[in-house]
C-alpha cells in the first residue's frame, strides 16, 4: 500500500534543560509567567512531522510521497529524504519564506516546552493534493498530519471528494482548530492518531463523546508514552500494547511520528492492528534512544528480537517476512 504523507517539514532546534520544569513554575504566579531556562545542550536536526513519518516509511522499505511546503534552504534536506526512499515531487518550495522551525526544550522528566515557526508551511494550503495523487499515485492512504490548518482542511476535503482513505493526525494543531474544523478533520478517517492529552482535547473540541468519535473513525490509536499504545475500534474491546522497553531515554522528539510510520507500514502489509502497533512501538523506542527524530538506524534482527521479548514470537513471526527491504539510516 503506497502512502502519501502531508504535514510539516521543519528544522528542529533541540535543547536540554538539566532540571524539571515543574520546579520552576509557581502555582500562585501562573497568570504572570516569565521564565528563562539555561540549557546544557543544543542540537540542530532535520524534522517536521510529515518528513519524520515519510522518512520512517522509507526506512522500512516503502516509497511514500511527501506533501508539504518548504523554503529555498531545503536542498540538502531533500537529498537526505530521497536517499531514505521518500518521493519529494509534491513538495512546494516557497520563493520568499524559510523552511519551518521547531524549537524545543526537554527537561530531565522528558517533558517538553516548544514553539513552532511556520515559515513556508503557511503556503501548504496552495498545494493541490488531488493533482499530486493523480500525478504520482495511486495511493492506498493519505495521512493528513499537522500542517497549516487551511492545508489540513483542504487535503481532508480532497480525500473525501476523491474517495481516497485518509488518516487523521491533527496532533499539536488541535489547539489552533475551531470546533467545526476539528470535527471535519476527524469524521470518516480510516485511522485517527492522538496521544492521551490530544484524545481528551479532541473530545472537548469536537463536542462528541469518546464513543461517538470512535464510531466516526475506523481505528483510533492513542499513544500513551511509556505505557505503549491503545488500539480502539467501534464495537470491539480496546486493546493495549505496552511500549518496547528503552535501554535509555535520550530524546522523545519524533517518537510518535515513528510509531505512525511503523503502524501504517505494517497495516499495509496486511497484519492485524495489534501486530502493526507492535512494530510502531518498536520503531518509536529506537527514536527515543537517539538524539533527534531522524538519526536512528534499523537493525532488523535486533528489532525483531526486542519485539519478540516484548510481545512474543507469533507477533515477530508475523512481521519478519516483510522486514526485508529496510534501508540504512
C-alpha positions as CSV (number, residue, x, y, z in Angstrom):
1,X,0.0,0.0,0.0
2,X,1.6,3.3,-1.1
3,X,1.1,6.2,1.3
4,X,1.1,9.9,0.8
5,X,2.1,11.9,3.8
6,X,1.1,15.6,4.2
7,X,2.4,17.6,7.1
8,X,5.1,19.8,8.4
9,X,8.7,19.8,7.2
10,X,11.0,21.6,9.5
11,X,14.4,22.1,11.1
12,X,14.4,21.1,14.8
13,X,16.4,23.1,17.4
14,X,16.5,20.7,20.4
15,X,17.8,21.9,23.8
16,X,18.2,20.0,27.1
17,X,17.4,21.7,30.5
18,X,19.2,19.8,33.4
19,X,16.2,20.2,35.8
20,X,12.5,19.9,36.0
21,X,10.1,22.5,34.5
22,X,7.6,21.8,37.4
23,X,10.2,23.0,39.9
24,X,10.4,26.4,38.2
25,X,6.7,27.1,38.0
26,X,5.0,28.8,40.9
27,X,1.3,27.8,41.1
28,X,0.4,31.2,42.6
29,X,2.1,33.0,39.7
30,X,0.8,31.1,36.6
31,X,-1.1,34.2,35.4
32,X,2.2,36.1,35.2
33,X,4.8,33.6,33.9
34,X,8.2,34.9,32.9
35,X,10.8,32.1,32.8
36,X,14.2,31.5,31.2
37,X,15.9,28.1,31.2
38,X,19.7,27.9,30.9
39,X,20.2,24.8,28.8
40,X,23.3,22.5,28.7
41,X,23.0,21.2,25.1
42,X,21.6,22.3,21.7
43,X,21.2,20.1,18.7
44,X,20.0,21.3,15.3
45,X,18.3,18.4,13.4
46,X,16.1,18.0,10.4
47,X,12.5,17.1,11.4
48,X,8.8,18.1,11.0
49,X,6.0,15.6,11.5
50,X,5.3,15.0,7.8
51,X,9.0,14.5,7.0
52,X,9.6,12.3,10.0
53,X,6.8,10.0,9.2
54,X,7.7,9.8,5.5
55,X,11.3,9.0,6.3
56,X,10.2,6.3,8.7
57,X,8.1,4.7,5.9
58,X,11.1,5.0,3.6
59,X,13.4,3.4,6.1
60,X,11.0,0.4,6.3
61,X,11.3,-0.1,2.5
62,X,8.3,1.9,1.2
63,X,8.3,4.9,-1.2
64,X,6.0,7.4,0.3
65,X,5.1,10.7,-1.3
66,X,5.8,13.7,0.9
67,X,3.3,16.6,0.6
68,X,4.3,19.9,2.3
69,X,5.8,23.3,1.8
70,X,9.5,24.4,2.4
71,X,11.9,27.3,1.7
72,X,14.8,27.6,-0.7
73,X,17.0,26.2,2.1
74,X,15.5,22.8,1.6
75,X,18.1,21.4,-0.9
76,X,20.3,19.5,1.4
77,X,17.4,18.2,3.4
78,X,15.8,17.0,0.2
79,X,18.8,14.9,-0.7
80,X,18.6,13.2,2.7
81,X,14.9,12.4,2.2
82,X,15.4,11.0,-1.3
83,X,18.3,8.8,0.0
84,X,15.8,7.5,2.6
85,X,13.3,6.5,-0.1
86,X,11.0,9.5,0.1
87,X,9.4,10.9,-3.0
88,X,9.6,14.7,-2.8
89,X,8.0,15.5,-6.1
90,X,4.9,17.1,-4.4
91,X,6.9,19.4,-2.0
92,X,6.2,23.0,-2.7
93,X,9.2,25.4,-2.5
94,X,8.4,28.9,-1.3
95,X,10.1,31.8,-3.1
96,X,10.1,34.1,-0.1
97,X,10.0,32.1,3.2
98,X,12.4,29.8,5.1
99,X,11.6,26.2,6.0
100,X,9.6,25.9,9.3
101,X,11.5,25.9,12.6
102,X,10.6,23.7,15.7
103,X,12.3,25.0,18.9
104,X,12.0,22.6,21.8
105,X,13.5,22.3,25.3
106,X,13.3,18.9,27.1
107,X,13.7,18.6,30.9
108,X,15.0,15.6,32.9
109,X,11.5,14.1,33.1
110,X,11.2,14.2,29.3
111,X,8.6,17.0,29.5
112,X,8.9,19.5,26.7
113,X,8.2,23.1,26.1
114,X,8.2,24.0,22.4
115,X,7.4,26.8,19.9
116,X,6.9,26.4,16.2
117,X,7.6,29.0,13.5
118,X,5.6,28.1,10.4
119,X,7.6,29.9,7.7
120,X,7.0,28.3,4.3
121,X,4.4,26.0,5.9
122,X,2.0,28.8,5.5
123,X,1.9,28.1,1.8
124,X,1.0,24.4,2.2
125,X,-2.7,25.3,1.5
126,X,-1.6,26.2,-2.1
127,X,-0.8,22.5,-2.8
128,X,-3.4,20.6,-4.8
129,X,-3.4,17.2,-3.2
130,X,-5.7,15.7,-5.7
131,X,-3.4,16.7,-8.6
132,X,-0.5,15.2,-6.7
133,X,-2.3,12.0,-6.1
134,X,-3.3,11.7,-9.8
135,X,0.2,12.5,-10.9
136,X,2.1,10.3,-8.5
137,X,-0.4,7.7,-7.4
138,X,-2.3,5.6,-6.9
139,X,-2.3,5.7,-3.1
140,X,-3.9,3.3,-0.6
141,X,-3.9,6.0,2.1
142,X,-3.2,9.7,2.7
143,X,-2.0,10.7,6.1
144,X,-3.0,14.2,7.0
145,X,-0.6,15.4,9.6
146,X,-0.2,18.7,11.5
147,X,0.3,21.4,8.9
148,X,-1.2,24.9,8.2
149,X,-4.8,24.4,9.3
150,X,-6.1,25.6,6.0
151,X,-3.9,22.9,4.3
152,X,-5.2,20.2,6.6
153,X,-8.8,21.0,5.8
154,X,-8.2,21.3,2.1
155,X,-6.4,17.9,2.0
156,X,-9.2,16.3,4.0
157,X,-11.9,17.6,1.7
158,X,-9.9,16.4,-1.3
159,X,-9.6,12.9,0.1
160,X,-13.4,12.8,0.7
161,X,-14.1,14.1,-2.8
162,X,-11.9,11.5,-4.4
163,X,-12.9,8.7,-2.2
164,X,-9.3,8.2,-1.0
165,X,-8.9,6.7,2.5
166,X,-7.2,9.1,4.9
167,X,-5.7,9.0,8.4
168,X,-6.3,12.0,10.7
169,X,-3.3,13.1,12.8
170,X,-4.2,16.7,14.0
171,X,-1.6,16.5,16.8
172,X,-0.4,19.9,18.1
173,X,-2.6,21.8,15.7
174,X,-5.7,20.8,17.7
175,X,-5.1,23.9,19.7
176,X,-5.4,26.1,16.6
177,X,-8.6,24.4,15.3
178,X,-12.2,25.6,15.8
179,X,-14.7,23.0,17.0
180,X,-16.1,22.7,13.5
181,X,-12.7,22.2,11.9
182,X,-11.8,19.5,14.4
183,X,-15.0,17.6,13.6
184,X,-14.3,18.0,9.8
185,X,-10.7,16.6,10.1
186,X,-11.7,13.6,12.1
187,X,-15.1,12.5,10.6
188,X,-14.7,9.5,8.3
189,X,-11.0,8.9,8.9
190,X,-9.8,5.3,8.4
191,X,-7.3,5.9,11.2
192,X,-7.2,8.6,14.0
193,X,-3.9,9.2,15.8
194,X,-3.6,11.1,19.1
195,X,-1.7,11.0,22.3
196,X,-3.6,10.8,25.6
197,X,-3.8,14.5,26.1
198,X,-4.8,15.1,22.5
199,X,-7.5,12.5,22.8
200,X,-9.1,14.4,25.7
201,X,-8.7,17.7,23.9
202,X,-10.3,16.2,20.7
203,X,-13.4,15.1,22.7
204,X,-13.7,18.6,24.2
205,X,-13.1,20.3,20.9
206,X,-15.4,18.2,18.7
207,X,-18.2,18.1,21.4
208,X,-18.5,14.4,20.6
209,X,-18.2,11.9,23.5
210,X,-15.4,9.4,23.2
211,X,-17.7,6.6,21.8
212,X,-19.1,8.9,19.1
213,X,-15.6,9.9,17.9
214,X,-14.8,6.2,17.8
215,X,-17.9,5.5,15.8
216,X,-16.9,8.0,13.2
217,X,-13.4,6.6,12.5
218,X,-12.1,3.2,11.6
219,X,-9.4,2.7,14.2
220,X,-8.3,5.1,16.9
221,X,-4.8,4.8,18.1
222,X,-3.8,6.7,21.3
223,X,-0.1,6.7,22.2
224,X,0.5,6.5,26.0
225,X,4.2,7.3,26.4
226,X,6.0,4.6,28.4
227,X,2.7,2.7,28.7
228,X,2.6,2.0,24.9
229,X,-0.5,2.5,22.8
230,X,-4.2,1.8,23.0
231,X,-6.0,0.5,19.9
232,X,-9.7,1.0,19.7
233,X,-12.4,0.1,17.1
234,X,-16.1,0.6,17.5
235,X,-17.9,-2.4,18.8
236,X,-14.8,-4.2,19.9
237,X,-12.9,-4.3,23.2
238,X,-9.9,-1.8,23.4
239,X,-6.5,-3.5,23.1
240,X,-3.3,-2.1,24.6
241,X,0.2,-2.8,23.5
242,X,3.0,-2.0,26.0
243,X,6.0,0.0,24.9
244,X,9.1,-1.8,23.9
245,X,11.4,-1.1,26.9
246,X,14.0,1.6,26.1
247,X,17.6,1.0,27.1
248,X,18.0,4.7,27.6
249,X,15.6,7.6,27.1
250,X,17.6,10.2,25.1
251,X,15.1,12.4,23.3
252,X,11.3,12.0,22.9
253,X,11.1,14.2,19.8
254,X,9.7,12.3,16.9
255,X,8.7,9.2,18.9
256,X,5.0,9.5,17.9
257,X,6.0,10.0,14.3
258,X,8.0,6.8,14.3
259,X,5.0,4.9,15.8
260,X,2.8,6.1,13.0
261,X,5.3,5.1,10.3
262,X,5.7,1.6,11.8
263,X,2.0,1.1,12.3
264,X,1.0,2.2,8.8
265,X,3.7,0.2,7.1
266,X,2.6,-3.0,8.9
267,X,-1.0,-2.2,8.2
268,X,-0.2,-2.1,4.5
269,X,1.4,-5.5,4.8
270,X,-2.0,-6.9,6.0
271,X,-1.1,-7.8,9.6
272,X,-3.6,-7.2,12.3
273,X,-3.7,-3.8,14.1
274,X,-2.2,-5.2,17.3
275,X,0.8,-6.6,15.4
276,X,1.1,-3.3,13.5
277,X,1.0,-1.4,16.7
278,X,3.9,-3.6,18.0
279,X,6.1,-2.6,15.0
280,X,5.1,1.0,15.6
281,X,6.1,0.8,19.3
282,X,9.4,-0.9,18.3
283,X,10.3,1.9,15.9
284,X,9.3,4.5,18.5
285,X,11.7,3.1,21.0
286,X,14.6,3.3,18.5
287,X,13.8,7.0,18.1
288,X,13.6,7.5,21.9
289,X,17.1,6.1,22.3
290,X,18.5,8.5,19.7
291,X,19.1,12.3,19.7
292,X,16.9,13.7,17.0
293,X,13.9,12.4,15.2
294,X,15.6,11.0,12.1
295,X,19.0,9.8,13.3
296,X,18.0,6.3,14.2
297,X,19.0,3.2,12.3
298,X,17.1,-0.1,12.0
299,X,18.9,-3.4,12.8
300,X,16.2,-5.8,11.6
301,X,17.4,-8.8,13.7
302,X,17.8,-6.6,16.8
303,X,14.4,-5.0,16.3
304,X,12.7,-8.4,15.9
305,X,14.5,-9.7,19.0
306,X,13.1,-6.8,21.0
307,X,9.6,-7.3,19.6
308,X,9.8,-11.0,20.4
309,X,10.9,-10.2,24.0
310,X,8.0,-7.7,24.5
311,X,5.1,-9.2,22.5
312,X,6.0,-12.9,21.9
313,X,7.3,-14.9,19.0
314,X,4.0,-15.0,17.0
315,X,4.0,-11.3,16.6
316,X,7.6,-11.2,15.5
317,X,6.9,-14.0,13.0
318,X,4.0,-12.1,11.5
319,X,6.3,-9.1,10.9
320,X,9.6,-10.8,9.9
321,X,8.8,-11.8,6.3
322,X,8.0,-8.1,5.5
323,X,11.2,-6.6,7.0
324,X,13.4,-7.5,4.1
325,X,13.6,-4.1,2.4
326,X,14.8,-2.0,5.4
327,X,17.1,0.9,4.3
328,X,20.1,2.0,6.2
329,X,19.7,5.1,8.3
